[in-house]
């Protein structure tokens, strides 16, 4: 990781040259105004460290607004096993990203591109129980040996929506635990200033590596939209 950061620093330094980023690289606050639609809120603070570089510290809260029948909904938010049931509740992420401003646009002086190294720790909250019983409704699942069985309509093939083999004895009074997860990656985007330079908006594409996440969420692509002042 240190070697990658060093190579990025050399690369960005060669692009930056003598450009002036004073209007862009200021102490500022921003939030991603699209993320609340998916149950995520955040606040970011940019603190300049050099004329073209900055530390971006942030706090991100993840919580999904969903209602489902726990006893009949195997989905991405829960997992059933012979020894444990677990469901995802929420997450809080502390970010310490590092940004390099790369280039300003000659025709549009109020726009600059940037490259950000993403460095974050997420604290994931889950409910769980080890009081497991066999699912009495599991025998009602489609039988593959049935001549009328159609695998295209078998919910079990999709990994959710089907009856699990085991269930918790009770969904009430579940235990709670918090697990730290480290995430890193990069974002490339651009910041555009308002006419009076008092506000800005950003659009960026990010790739985040989540090595401790589920197999389907190890590499997370994101399109970020931010506004700030």
Secondary structure, 3 states (H helix, E strand, C coil): CHHHHHHHHHHHHHHHCCCCCCCCCCCEEEEECCHHHHCEEEEEEEEEEECCEEEEEEEEEEECCCCCCHHHCCCCCEEECCCCEEEEEEEEEEEEEEEEEEEECCCCCCEEEEEEEEEEEEEEEEEEECCEEECCCHHHCCCCCCCCCCHHHCHHHHCCCCCCCEEECCCCCCEEEEEEEEEEEEEEEEEEECCCCCCEEEEEEEEEECCCCCHHHCEEEEEEEEEEC
